[in-house]
């Protein structure tokens, strides 16, 4: 009986050691999965930051040149408005005189196609 109880005790101890090793392996696996997830997240963040930086550089290059164009167009528009306004003020008086003289000075004439009734 003693040898049987010793055999059972050895089996129970072996089962306990196996269970402990299994638990330890599960813990190591969990730690490794967590570590792998953290590494993947860090790598993804690094890649995202790199791509965002490249995008911002490209955007700055494109938008910067568009910003220069829009500034030039704005400057040209302002200059054109200034020129038109000054031209308006310069020529307003003479154009009003011409317009009024054309409207008010009427010289009646008979149309060349008019045929008097016989």
LINZI-V904427 format. One record per pair of residues at least 6 apart in sequence whose ideal C-beta (glycine too) atoms are under 8 Angstrom apart, sorted by the first residue. I is the first residue (numbers start at 0). J is the second residue. D is the distance in Angstrom with one decimal. If there is no record, write none. Layout:
i:I j:J d:D
i:I j:J d:D
//
This chain:
none
//
